[in-house]
Amino acid sequence: MKQYHISRHSSFYGIGLSYKKADANLRGKFSLDISNTEALILAAKAEGIEGVLAITTCNRTELYGFAQHPFQLIKLLCEYTEGSVEEFQEVAYIFKNHDAISHLFRVGTGLDSQILGDFEIISQIKQSFHRSKKHQMTNPFLERLCNSVLQASKRIKNETELSSGATSVAFASVKYILDTIPEIEEKDILLFGTGKIGRNTCENLIKHTGNHHITLINRTKEKAEKFGGKLQLAVKDFGDLQSEIRRCDVLVVATGAQFPTITKTMIHNKKPLWILDLSIPKNVDDDVKELENVVLVHLDELSQLTTEAIAKRRRHIPKAEQIIETVKADFSGWLETRKFAPVIKALKKKLKTMKEEEIDFHSRKLQDFNSQQAEMVSERIIQKITKQFANHLKQSEVDAEESLLLIQKVFQLEPEAE
C-alpha cells in the first residue's frame, strides 16, 4: 500500500503505548480523561493536524492522525497527560500509513487486547470518532477507516469464537474472589465506583456467588442509586466511604480518578480485607500493601487468571485475521478510488465541455438537429468512457500513478484536490 495523503505534506500516523511494555503506573501517567481529550483535539486542530482520534482505555492510550511528523502527536499527548516525552520513548510504538491502519484493525477487533478477544475497545473507538467529529476533526478517510474496523469487529464476533468464554476484567475479578476468599457468600462486599466495569463486576458477583451483601458507593450518589435499585442493593453516601471500608471484607475499587482514591490512612481494619483495584491509573495507593490483614490485587494481576479461555480463543486467530484482511482490502480499494477520483472528475468535466461545444456547433450548422437526443447520447458515452478509465485504474496490475499522469497529460487536465 502507498502513502495516504490528505494534504501534500502529511501522512497517517498511530502513536501510543499499551500494557505490552508499560506497567499500570506508567499507563496511568498517559491516560486521558474526557476534558483533556477534548482539549487535545482542539489543540491538534489549532496546529493544523488534519483529523485525529484519541483512544484511551485501562490498557492503552493511542493517538491517530494526519501530521507532517509523528512528534506532533507525541508532543500533544505529553502536553495533555502527566507523562513525559522521555517516558513515552521508553515504551512507545509509532506506526505510519499502512502499519497504522493495520494496528487500528488489530486493536479494534480485540487481537491486540490484554485479554484476547475483548471487544469493549470498539465502543471506545466509536466514542473517539464522535468526539473528534464534534470538533470537525475527522475526514472521509477516518470515517471510512473507523467504519471498516467496526465492520471487521462485528464479523469476527459473529463468524468466530474469538470472544467465547468469560474473560472480561469483571469475570476475572469474580474468579479471583471465588478461588481465593473463603465463604464469599457470607462476606460483606463494598463496591466503590459504579461505572461500566464496576457494574459488570457487581452483576457477576451476584450471579456467581448469590451474595447480596453488597454496598455501593459512588461520588455521584444518583448513579449508584439508579443501578442499586435494580438489584436491591444498599447505597451509601461518599462521605461514608471510610466507615464502610472498616465494615467490609472485600473492597472492589472501580473509580475513574487520575490519582489514588484509597490510601493507607483510610484503612483501619482489624479483620482480613481483600482489595481489588480495577482502575487505570491505579486508584488504590501501593502503600496499602504495608498494612497487616490487607491483600491488594490490581487489574494487571487479574488479567493473568483467564488462561484457559484464552487458549481456546487463540484457535480462532487465523480466521479473525482472514476477516481483517478481507475488510482491509475493501478499504484499500476505496482508498485507491479516492486517489484517482479528482482525475476522473476532471476528465468528466473536460468531456462535458467538449460535448457542449459540439452540440452548440451542430445546432447552428444543422437545421433539423435534435439537441435533446444529442445531449442524451453524449451523456451516456461520457459515462461509459469515464467508467472504462475508472475500471482500468482499479486493476491490481495497473500502475495507477503512471496511468493518472498519462490521462492528465493527454486530456490536459487540472484536477482539483479532494
LINZILIN-V582414 format. One line per field, one symbol per residue. phi: phi as a letter, one per 30 degrees, with the letter a starting at -180 (. if undefined). A space follows every 50 residues. Layout:
phi: ???
This chain:
phi: .cdcccbdccbcbbblbbedbcdedddddcdcdddddddddddddddidc jbbccbbdcabbbbacbdaddedddddddcbddcddddddbdbbcbhedd ddddddddcidcddceidcddddddddddddddechcbaedddddddddd ddddddddcbcdcdidbdeddedddddddccdhddcdcccccjcdedddd dddddddccidcdcccbbecdeddddddddchcdbcdedcedddddddcb cccbdcdcbeccbeddcbdccebccccccbdeccddddddddicccbced ddddccddddeddedcdedddddeddddddddddddeddceddddddddd dddedddddddddddcdcdcddddedddddddeddddddddddddddddd edddddddddchcbdddd
